[in-house]
Each structure stands twice: as C-alpha cells, then as structure tokens.
C-alpha cells in the first residue's frame, strides 16, 4: 500500500517458478522504486537474466522467479524495451513510486486477462471481474449494447466487458495512470506489439523458401516454444484431444523429454462428440503416460452451475464444459498443462474458412443490387408463412446475399444470430458490429482476413478466455506454445498455399506432425470439442432452461424480449429449428444474471 498516493496492490499466487517466499507478490524491486503484481509466466526469463547479469551492475538476485527477472528488467531498461524482450503470457500492475504512475500491461495475444475502469472516484483493476465486484465502490450496470454483441457472437470481445465503464485491456497493450489522474478519465492504451503490423509485414515480405525449408523452420520454432514452456518447478503435462494441434504439442514435448510426458483426455459415450479413442492411439504411439476419463452426461451437466462464477461474465461457448473437466482431470496429477490452441487461427484450420470462401466466390460476381433484391425476396417469402419449409438455411442465405463485402460475409458466418439488436430491450446503441477492433489490411486473401479477425477477437476472448478461466478455476496453469510470438510472426510470413492446400487447412503443421506420428492419425475429419447441449435441453436440462426462460422471469429481468425468446425455445423443444448455440448463449446470460443477483 502507498497511502499517500491512494494505491494498493494485492496478489493471490499459484506458485509455478520459485516456490519459496522469494517469489511472493506484490514484489518490490531492489531499488525500491517499482512494485509489481504479476499474473502469468515469462518463459524466456533465464535468457533475460543472463543479459541483465552482463550489465555493469550485476543484480543481487533474491530468488529465481520470473517475476523478479521481469521486475529487474523494468527497473533497468524501462517498460517497452523489457516487454519487447519477453516471451510469455501475462498481465501485470506496476507501481512506480518515484513517478507515482500505475502501469497495467497485457501479453501479446491476450492469454491472461486484465479488467479495469473507474467506479466513481475509485480506479479498479484486476484479473477477474469478481475482484472488482468485491469493492464497495463497484456500481456498474449491465451494458446493453455489449449484451447485444454477446448474443450475436457468444462471447464479449475487448475492450468491452459486460459492465458499463469496465474494460478489458486489449492484447499487446499497456495503459498508464498518474496519481494525479482526474477521476473518470481513461488514457488510451498504447501498443508495444501489434498483430496488424505483424500481418502487414508478413504479407509484404513473405517467406521465400521451399516447402522443406518452411517445415524445418516451423518445427524448430515450435520445438523452442515447447521447450521454454516446459520449464516449471512443479509437475507438468499436456492436454491431448487427438486432434492436429494437441498431438503436435504432445509429440514435441515427448521428443524432448527423457521421461514419459503426462497427457490427459476427456471422453464421452456419444460417438459424435468423442475423440478419446484417437487420443489414446496417439498417446500409445508417442509413449506418453496417458490418463483418460469418460464422463457421464450427469457429470458434464454438473459443471454448468459453476460456469457463471468461473467466467465472471456471460460466456456462450459450451465447450467450456469439457475444458473444465479436462482441466480438473489434469490438476489431479500436474500443476501446469500445455495446450494446443492457436493452430486454427494461424494455419487456416477452421472449416468455416473454406465455407465462407466458397460462398463468397459463388456470390461476389452477382451485382450487389441484385443480391440485395434477392435477399429481400427470400425474407419476404419467409415472413408469409413458409418459414418452416424454407428453414433457417434459406434465411442464412438471405444474409449472405446481403453482405456488402467478404468481411461482412464472414461476420454472417460467425454470427450465432442476427436479431441480437432486436432481442435486447431498451438498447440505445447501433446494431452490434464485428467484434474485431479493426478491419484487416486490404491486401491478402480472404483467408488472411478471416484468420486476422479471429486472432483479434475470437482467439483471445473466446478460446483463450475459456482455457484460462477453466484451468485457473482448478488452480491449473495452461500454457499455449503455438502462440509464442515468434511462431505467430513466422506463420504470418507464410504464403497461403503453405497453410491451405487442396482445400485443407493446416497443411504445414500436418507436415511437421508427420515426422512424429503416422499419416493415418492425421488424415481424419476435424472434430469440435463440444457437448450435446441441444439434446440435453430437450431432456435432462429442460426444467432448468424452462425456469431461466420463463416469460415472467424474462419480463422481470427486463433485458431480453420475452416474445422472441419464448418462440425460439418452443421451436427448439419441438425439434423444429436449429440454433443450439444461440439458445445456449441466451441461457448462459440468464444463468450469469441469476448468479450475479444472488452474489449482490
């Protein structure tokens, strides 16, 4: 606490490096100038230590934590030079006692969260909204415009949060406030690393080597990232779904380890949702120490009441359920687990990329005025009693036809619903926009535009948020080697044909993996990491959902249009409509709202 400045830092630690008191936080620098509260890991902190030890005044180290390494670097070199040297995932608060300035900073791709904002005369910040909510000054109301964006995409993208005047610090940025800051005034975040700049450099100066050069280059970078992220003073393992990404990470871990790597898989009895058999075959081939757990629908559904507390704000991705379960399984054996996330966004792996490219290629040459007229005709036909025969696919076609650009076409593809601005009552803003903070550079292929949009929003605010909250909820640290910034920068230099070839994504990643596992384990259809929520909502979860979506409750809450919600729920129960994801997103808002009211 610095009483004169009116600031306090607090930290609750999951000890990973240096388990001794020398790693405890908040930590003050040897000079006494800086104090830090730091969440995450600096993977290359030993390299940074060596560089610091080569300086004229060699640091007198108190311990061997990466927090101390970061703090000494900040003390010696300053903020941006130190951040540029780091490879890691982090969010931190740094108080400069001399300049009386508070700095909040976040890692390059947004693996670790950081919320902040003014509540009256009090500036609050932390890694979880529940920490802000606990403060007596917290009075933020729900932001209805953000709620509309959430209902459209299923997650809340930075810089917004569900609360008014509370924000997420965007990835790759920092924000600074002085002790003399006027209450309510928020400085604009500054970038120390920019995905847009990385993309532009990569497209302007593409990789010019051969296929073999690219395979070798990617393998070396991934091997380095896995090696750095395998450093820990606690037991370590890896999630293994049997898919391309997790198999690659597990293979590279085992290739560098003298002991059998611990791997973990969750299985389901429903075959369309189960990859445990593939994971087991991969584990057997790699020689890992594999643990699998088949969960019942009852065990999976038992996670649902925990989700509002884990995620702090509405979160509509139902794969949070198996993510929590596999984290819980792993935590019984290890404290750190490596994850394969990031491969789809870097190497064009999502099937929706190909689908959007096919759709846009088919409609782009039709004059826009003609497409718009055709779209209007389809919607008119739907409204005149023929919707059941046309179905939601035709309505979706109408939306694609009305897209003015390839980007707009992709926004249609990733949207769960397009009536979100009508669904939220008493909303003053404009129709919800694309979650990405800016448009992709005009150069490049549509695939580049889509991968950029996902890396800016879907990756940090859905995928990484899902893994971070689920794992930290059981005191497990999840690390993502695929998102080492050097891997990411290399991936953006690759020409598209090295990522997508013959209509299949992740071509280059698969070539690296072929060095470690047979092709038969690679060449199979992509599966999602999901659960059958649609079936559950018609069966064992029906009463729970009915309670959350009752007309009386919806009217009393005053956020969602009861007529639209009740209509969708009735169609779902009758089996007459698709849209499990959009309904689940609504239910997760209602469950969060109920839990929030209970906590208040």
C-alpha positions in Angstrom: 0.0 0.0 0.0 1.1 3.5 -0.8 -1.2 5.5 1.3 0.0 9.0 0.2 -0.8 8.1 -3.4 -4.0 6.2 -2.5 -3.0 2.9 -4.2 -3.0 -0.7 -3.1 -1.8 -3.9 -4.9 -2.8 -7.4 -3.8 -2.0 -10.8 -5.2 -3.1 -14.4 -4.7 -0.4 -16.7 -6.0 -0.4 -20.0 -7.8 3.3 -20.8 -7.4 5.0 -22.3 -10.5 8.5 -20.9 -10.5 10.4 -20.4 -7.2 8.0 -21.8 -4.6 9.9 -20.1 -1.8 8.9 -16.8 -0.2 11.4 -15.1 -2.6 8.7 -15.5 -5.3 5.9 -13.9 -3.3 4.0 -10.9 -4.5 3.4 -8.0 -4.6 7.2 -7.7 -5.1 9.3 -4.6 -4.7 12.4 -4.0 -6.8 15.8 -3.9 -5.1 15.9 -0.1 -5.7 12.5 0.3 -4.0 11.2 2.3 -7.0 8.9 -0.3 -8.5 6.3 -2.7 -7.1 4.6 -5.4 -9.2 1.7 -7.7 -9.0 2.2 -10.2 -11.9 0.0 -13.0 -13.3 1.4 -15.4 -15.8 4.8 -16.7 -16.9 7.9 -15.2 -18.7 9.2 -18.3 -20.5 12.5 -16.8 -21.5 13.3 -15.2 -18.2 16.5 -17.2 -17.9 17.8 -15.6 -21.1 16.7 -12.2 -19.8 18.6 -12.9 -16.5 21.8 -13.6 -18.4 21.5 -10.4 -20.3 20.9 -8.5 -17.1 23.9 -10.2 -15.5 26.1 -8.9 -18.3 25.4 -5.3 -17.3 27.8 -3.2 -15.3 25.9 -3.5 -12.1 25.1 -7.2 -11.7 21.8 -7.8 -9.9 21.8 -9.3 -6.5 19.1 -11.9 -7.0 16.9 -12.8 -4.1 15.3 -15.9 -5.8 14.8 -17.5 -9.2 11.3 -16.4 -10.1 10.4 -14.9 -13.4 8.6 -12.1 -11.5 11.9 -10.9 -10.1 13.5 -11.2 -13.5 10.8 -9.0 -15.1 10.9 -6.5 -12.2 14.7 -6.1 -12.5 14.3 -5.6 -16.3 11.7 -3.0 -15.8 13.9 -1.2 -13.2 16.9 -1.3 -15.5 15.6 -0.9 -19.1 12.1 0.6 -18.7 8.7 -0.6 -19.8 8.7 -1.1 -23.6 12.3 -2.4 -24.0 11.5 -5.0 -21.4 8.2 -6.0 -22.8 9.8 -6.4 -26.3 12.3 -8.9 -24.8 9.7 -11.1 -23.2 8.2 -14.3 -24.5 5.3 -15.2 -22.3 1.7 -14.9 -21.1 1.0 -12.2 -18.5 -1.0 -9.4 -17.1 0.6 -7.1 -14.5 0.2 -3.9 -12.5 3.4 -1.9 -11.9 3.5 1.0 -9.5 6.3 3.5 -9.9 6.9 5.1 -6.5 9.2 7.7 -7.9 7.0 9.0 -10.8 3.7 8.0 -9.0 2.5 6.2 -12.1 0.5 3.0 -12.4 1.1 0.8 -15.5 -1.2 -2.0 -16.5 0.1 -4.3 -19.2 -1.1 -7.5 -21.0 0.7 -10.1 -23.2 0.8 -10.0 -26.9 -2.1 -12.3 -27.8 -4.3 -12.0 -24.7 -3.7 -15.2 -22.8 -4.1 -13.6 -19.4 -7.0 -11.2 -18.6 -6.9 -7.7 -17.2 -10.0 -5.7 -16.3 -10.0 -2.0 -15.3 -12.2 1.1 -15.0 -13.4 3.9 -12.9 -16.2 3.5 -10.4 -17.0 6.9 -9.1 -13.7 8.3 -7.8 -12.1 4.9 -7.4 -10.0 3.2 -10.2 -10.3 -0.6 -10.0 -8.3 -3.2 -11.8 -7.7 -6.9 -11.6 -7.6 -10.3 -13.4 -11.2 -11.2 -12.6 -14.4 -9.2 -12.5 -15.3 -10.7 -9.2 -12.3 -8.9 -7.7 -13.7 -5.6 -8.9 -17.2 -6.5 -7.8 -16.0 -7.1 -4.3 -15.0 -3.4 -3.9 -17.6 -1.2 -2.1 -17.4 1.4 -4.9 -18.5 -1.1 -7.6 -21.8 0.1 -9.0 -21.5 -0.8 -12.8 -24.7 -1.6 -14.6 -25.0 -4.1 -17.5 -24.1 -2.6 -20.8 -27.0 -3.5 -23.1 -25.1 -2.7 -26.3 -22.3 -5.1 -25.2 -25.1 -7.6 -24.3 -26.3 -7.4 -27.9 -22.8 -8.2 -29.3 -22.5 -11.1 -26.8 -25.8 -12.6 -28.1 -24.6 -12.3 -31.7 -21.1 -13.8 -31.2 -21.3 -15.8 -28.0 -18.5 -14.0 -26.2 -17.6 -10.5 -25.2 -14.6 -9.0 -27.1 -12.1 -6.5 -25.8 -12.1 -3.7 -25.0 -15.6 -4.2 -23.7 -16.9 -6.1 -20.6 -20.5 -6.8 -19.7 -20.4 -3.8 -17.3 -20.6 -0.2 -18.2 -17.3 1.7 -17.7 -15.3 -1.5 -17.0 -13.0 -2.6 -19.8 -10.6 -5.3 -20.9 -7.1 -4.2 -21.7 -6.5 -5.3 -25.3 -3.7 -7.7 -26.0 -0.3 -6.3 -26.7 -1.0 -3.0 -25.0 -0.5 -1.1 -21.8 -2.2 1.8 -20.1 -0.7 4.3 -17.6 -2.3 6.5 -15.0 -0.7 9.0 -12.6 -1.7 9.6 -9.0 -3.0 13.0 -10.2 -5.3 11.4 -12.8 -8.8 13.0 -12.8 -11.4 10.5 -11.8 -13.3 9.1 -14.8 -10.5 10.0 -17.3 -9.0 6.9 -19.0 -5.8 7.3 -21.1 -5.9 5.4 -24.4 -4.0 2.0 -24.3 -0.6 2.1 -26.1 0.6 -0.8 -28.2 4.0 -2.4 -27.7 3.2 -5.2 -30.2 0.6 -5.2 -33.0 -0.9 -8.2 -34.8 -1.9 -5.8 -37.6 1.7 -4.8 -38.0 2.8 -8.4 -38.0 0.3 -9.3 -40.6 1.2 -6.4 -42.8 5.0 -7.2 -42.6 4.3 -10.8 -43.3 2.2 -10.1 -46.4 4.7 -7.5 -47.7 7.7 -9.8 -47.1 6.5 -13.4 -47.4 8.6 -16.5 -46.7 10.5 -17.3 -49.9 11.9 -20.7 -49.0 10.9 -24.2 -50.2 8.3 -26.5 -48.5 11.1 -28.3 -46.7 12.5 -25.0 -45.5 9.2 -24.0 -44.1 8.6 -27.4 -42.4 12.0 -27.2 -40.8 11.6 -23.6 -39.8 8.2 -24.2 -38.1 9.4 -27.4 -36.4 12.4 -25.5 -34.9 10.3 -22.6 -33.6 7.6 -24.9 -32.1 10.3 -27.1 -30.5 11.8 -24.0 -29.0 8.4 -22.8 -27.7 7.6 -26.2 -26.2 11.0 -26.4 -24.6 10.6 -22.9 -23.0 7.1 -23.6 -21.8 8.1 -26.9 -20.2 10.2 -25.2 -17.6 8.5 -25.4 -14.2 9.2 -26.2 -10.5 6.0 -28.3 -10.4 4.6 -31.3 -12.2 3.8 -30.7 -15.9 1.7 -32.4 -18.6 -0.4 -31.7 -21.7 -4.0 -31.8 -22.9 -4.4 -34.4 -25.7 -7.6 -34.5 -27.7 -6.1 -36.5 -30.6 -6.5 -33.5 -33.0 -3.7 -32.0 -35.0 -2.8 -29.1 -32.6 -2.7 -31.0 -29.3 -1.0 -34.0 -30.9 1.8 -31.7 -32.3 2.4 -30.2 -28.9 2.4 -33.6 -27.1 4.7 -35.1 -29.8 7.3 -32.2 -29.4 7.1 -32.4 -25.6 7.8 -36.2 -25.7 10.6 -35.8 -28.2 12.4 -33.5 -25.8 11.7 -35.4 -22.6 13.6 -38.3 -21.0 10.5 -39.2 -19.1 7.0 -40.1 -20.3 5.0 -36.9 -20.7 1.7 -37.0 -18.8 -1.2 -36.5 -21.2 -4.9 -36.1 -20.4 -8.2 -36.7 -22.4 -11.9 -36.4 -21.6 -14.1 -38.9 -23.3 -17.9 -39.0 -24.0 -20.1 -42.0 -24.7 -21.8 -40.1 -27.6 -19.6 -41.1 -30.6 -20.1 -37.8 -32.4 -18.6 -35.9 -29.5 -15.8 -38.3 -28.6 -12.2 -38.1 -29.6 -10.8 -40.2 -26.7 -10.1 -43.2 -28.9 -8.0 -41.1 -31.2 -6.1 -39.6 -28.3 -5.4 -43.0 -26.8 -4.0 -44.3 -30.1 -1.7 -41.2 -30.3 -0.6 -41.5 -26.7 0.3 -45.2 -27.3 2.3 -44.3 -30.4 4.1 -41.4 -28.7 4.7 -43.3 -25.5 3.1 -40.8 -23.1 1.8 -41.5 -19.7 -1.9 -41.2 -20.7 -4.9 -40.6 -18.4 -8.4 -40.6 -19.9 -11.7 -40.2 -18.1 -15.1 -41.0 -19.7 -17.7 -38.6 -18.2 -21.4 -39.2 -17.9 -23.9 -36.6 -19.1 -24.7 -36.0 -15.4 -21.1 -35.3 -14.6 -20.8 -32.9 -17.5 -24.0 -31.1 -16.6 -22.8 -30.8 -13.1 -20.3 -28.3 -14.4 -23.0 -25.9 -15.6 -23.8 -24.2 -12.2 -20.0 -23.4 -11.9 -19.8 -21.5 -15.2 -21.1 -18.1 -14.1 -18.7 -18.0 -11.2 -15.8 -19.2 -13.3 -16.2 -16.8 -16.2 -17.4 -13.7 -14.3 -19.4 -12.5 -17.3 -21.7 -14.3 -19.8 -19.8 -16.8 -21.9 -21.7 -18.8 -24.5 -19.1 -21.4 -25.7 -20.5 -24.8 -24.4 -17.0 -26.3 -24.9 -16.2 -24.6 -21.6 -17.8 -27.7 -20.0 -15.3 -30.3 -21.4 -12.5 -27.8 -21.0 -13.2 -27.5 -17.2 -13.5 -31.3 -17.0 -10.1 -32.0 -18.7 -8.5 -29.3 -16.5 -9.9 -30.9 -13.4 -8.6 -34.3 -14.5 -5.1 -32.9 -15.2 -5.0 -31.0 -11.9 -5.2 -34.3 -10.1 -1.7 -35.1 -11.5 0.0 -31.9 -12.5 0.1 -28.1 -11.8 0.9 -27.0 -15.4 -0.5 -28.3 -18.7 0.4 -27.4 -22.2 -2.5 -26.8 -24.7 -2.7 -27.0 -28.5 -4.8 -23.9 -29.0 -4.0 -21.4 -31.7 -3.3 -23.7 -34.7 -6.6 -23.0 -36.5 -6.2 -19.2 -36.4 -2.5 -19.3 -37.5 -2.8 -22.0 -40.2 -6.3 -21.7 -41.6 -7.8 -24.8 -39.9 -11.4 -23.8 -39.3 -13.9 -25.4 -41.7 -15.8 -22.1 -41.7 -12.9 -20.5 -43.6 -13.4 -22.8 -46.6 -17.2 -22.5 -46.3 -17.1 -18.7 -46.4 -14.6 -18.7 -49.2 -16.8 -20.9 -51.3 -19.9 -18.8 -50.6 -18.2 -15.5 -51.4 -16.7 -16.9 -54.6 -20.2 -18.0 -55.6 -22.0 -14.7 -55.0 -19.3 -12.0 -55.4 -19.8 -11.6 -59.1 -23.6 -11.0 -58.8 -24.2 -7.2 -58.7 -24.9 -6.1 -55.2 -28.2 -4.5 -56.0 -29.4 -7.9 -57.5 -28.2 -9.8 -54.4 -29.9 -7.3 -52.1 -33.2 -7.7 -54.0 -32.9 -11.5 -53.9 -32.2 -11.4 -50.2 -35.3 -9.2 -49.6 -37.4 -11.6 -51.6 -36.3 -14.6 -49.6 -37.0 -12.8 -46.3 -40.5 -11.7 -47.5 -41.3 -15.3 -48.6 -40.2 -16.5 -45.1 -42.4 -14.0 -43.3 -45.5 -15.1 -45.3 -46.0 -18.4 -43.5 -43.4 -20.5 -45.4 -40.6 -20.3 -42.9 -41.0 -23.9 -41.9 -40.4 -25.2 -45.4 -37.6 -22.7 -46.2 -35.9 -23.2 -42.9 -33.1 -21.3 -41.2 -30.7 -22.2 -44.1 -32.6 -20.1 -46.5 -32.7 -17.2 -44.1 -29.0 -17.6 -43.7 -28.6 -17.5 -47.5 -30.5 -14.2 -47.5 -28.0 -12.8 -45.0 -25.0 -13.9 -47.2 -26.6 -12.4 -50.3 -27.0 -9.0 -48.5 -23.3 -8.9 -47.4 -21.6 -5.9 -49.0 -18.0 -7.4 -48.6 -16.1 -10.6 -48.0 -15.6 -9.4 -44.4 -19.3 -8.9 -43.9 -19.9 -12.4 -45.4 -17.6 -13.8 -42.7 -19.3 -11.9 -40.0 -22.5 -13.6 -41.1 -20.7 -17.0 -40.9 -19.5 -16.5 -37.3 -22.7 -14.9 -36.0 -24.9 -17.1 -33.9 -27.9 -14.8 -34.5 -28.7 -11.7 -36.5 -31.6 -10.4 -34.4 -29.4 -9.6 -31.4 -30.2 -5.9 -31.7 -33.9 -6.7 -31.6 -33.5 -9.2 -28.8 -32.1 -6.7 -26.2 -34.8 -4.4 -24.9 -34.2 -0.7 -24.1 -31.0 -0.6 -26.1 -29.8 2.8 -27.3 -26.8 1.9 -29.5 -26.4 0.9 -33.1 -26.8 -2.7 -34.3 -23.9 -4.7 -33.0 -20.7 -4.6 -35.0 -17.9 -7.0 -35.8 -16.1 -7.9 -32.6 -12.7 -7.3 -34.1 -11.2 -3.9 -33.2 -10.3 -3.1 -36.7 -10.5 -4.4 -40.3 -7.8 -6.5 -41.8 -5.4 -4.8 -44.3 -6.9 -4.9 -47.8 -4.0 -6.9 -49.3 -4.0 -10.6 -48.9 -6.6 -13.4 -49.5 -10.0 -13.8 -47.8 -8.4 -16.5 -45.6 -6.0 -13.9 -44.3 -8.9 -11.6 -43.5 -10.7 -14.3 -41.6 -7.7 -15.5 -39.7 -6.9 -11.9 -38.7 -10.5 -11.3 -37.5 -10.4 -14.5 -35.4 -6.9 -13.7 -33.9 -8.1 -10.3 -32.9 -11.3 -11.3 -31.1 -12.4 -15.0 -31.1 -8.9 -16.3 -30.1 -8.3 -14.1 -27.0 -11.9 -13.5 -25.9 -13.4 -17.0 -26.5 -10.7 -19.7 -26.9 -8.1 -18.3 -24.6 -10.6 -17.0 -22.1 -12.2 -20.4 -22.0 -9.0 -22.2 -21.3 -7.6 -19.7 -18.8 -10.8 -19.5 -16.6 -11.4 -23.2 -16.7 -7.8 -24.1 -15.8 -7.3 -21.4 -13.2 -10.7 -22.4 -11.7 -9.0 -25.6 -10.5 -5.5 -24.0 -9.9 -4.0 -25.4 -13.0 -1.8 -23.2 -15.3 -2.5 -23.8 -19.0 0.3 -22.7 -21.5 -0.1 -22.4 -25.2 3.2 -22.9 -27.2 1.5 -22.4 -30.6 1.1 -18.7 -29.6 4.7 -17.9 -28.9 5.1 -14.6 -30.7 7.9 -16.0 -32.8 5.8 -18.8 -34.1 2.9 -16.4 -34.8 5.2 -14.0 -36.7 6.6 -16.9 -38.8 3.1 -18.1 -39.5 2.1 -14.7 -40.9 5.0 -14.7 -43.3 4.0 -18.0 -44.8 2.2 -17.8 -48.2 -1.3 -19.1 -48.1 -0.6 -22.3 -50.1 1.7 -23.4 -47.2 -1.3 -23.2 -44.8 -4.2 -24.2 -47.0 -3.6 -26.8 -49.8 -6.1 -28.7 -51.9 -8.9 -27.1 -49.8 -7.4 -28.4 -46.5 -6.1 -26.2 -43.7 -3.0 -26.6 -41.5 -1.0 -28.2 -44.3 2.4 -27.1 -42.9 1.5 -28.1 -39.4 0.5 -31.5 -40.6 3.8 -31.9 -42.4 5.7 -31.2 -39.1 3.4 -33.7 -37.3 4.0 -36.4 -39.9 7.6 -36.7 -38.6 6.2 -38.0 -35.3 3.0 -39.9 -36.0 1.7 -41.9 -38.9 -0.5 -40.2 -41.5 -3.5 -42.4 -40.6 -3.6 -40.5 -37.2 -3.6 -37.1 -39.0 -5.8 -37.5 -42.0 -9.3 -37.6 -40.5 -12.1 -35.2 -40.3 -11.8 -32.3 -37.8 -14.0 -32.6 -34.7 -15.0 -29.8 -32.3 -14.6 -30.0 -28.5 -18.2 -29.9 -27.6 -21.1 -31.4 -25.7 -24.6 -32.3 -27.0 -26.4 -29.3 -25.3 -29.2 -29.4 -27.8 -30.2 -32.9 -26.7 -29.7 -32.0 -23.1 -32.0 -29.0 -23.4 -34.8 -31.2 -24.7 -34.1 -33.8 -22.0 -32.4 -33.6 -18.6 -31.8 -29.8 -18.8 -35.3 -28.9 -19.9 -36.6 -27.9 -16.5 -33.5 -25.8 -15.7 -33.8 -24.0 -19.1 -37.6 -23.5 -18.7 -37.1 -21.8 -15.4 -34.4 -19.4 -16.8 -36.5 -18.7 -19.9 -39.9 -18.3 -18.3 -41.9 -15.3 -19.6 -42.4 -14.0 -16.1 -38.7 -14.1 -15.4 -37.7 -12.5 -18.7 -40.1 -9.7 -18.1 -39.0 -9.2 -14.5 -35.3 -9.1 -15.6 -36.1 -6.6 -18.3 -33.2 -7.4 -20.6 -34.4 -9.8 -23.3 -37.5 -9.8 -25.5 -39.8 -12.5 -24.0 -41.7 -13.0 -27.2 -38.6 -13.7 -29.3 -37.0 -15.9 -26.6 -40.1 -17.9 -25.9 -40.7 -18.5 -29.6 -37.1 -19.8 -30.1 -37.4 -22.0 -27.0 -40.7 -23.5 -28.2 -39.3 -24.3 -31.6 -36.2 -25.9 -30.1 -38.2 -28.1 -27.7 -40.4 -29.2 -30.6 -37.3 -30.0 -32.7 -38.4 -27.6 -35.4 -35.4 -25.4 -35.5 -31.6 -25.4 -35.4 -29.7 -22.9 -33.3 -28.4 -24.8 -30.2 -25.5 -22.3 -29.8 -27.6 -19.2 -29.9 -30.0 -20.6 -27.3 -27.2 -21.8 -25.1 -25.8 -18.2 -25.3 -29.1 -16.8 -24.0 -29.2 -19.4 -21.2 -25.7 -18.6 -20.1 -26.6 -14.9 -19.9 -29.7 -15.8 -17.8 -27.7 -18.1 -15.6 -25.0 -15.4 -15.1 -27.6 -12.8 -14.4 -29.2 -15.0 -11.7 -25.8 -15.8 -10.1 -24.8 -12.1 -10.1 -28.0 -11.1 -8.5 -27.5 -13.8 -5.8 -24.0 -12.6 -5.1 -25.1 -9.0 -4.8 
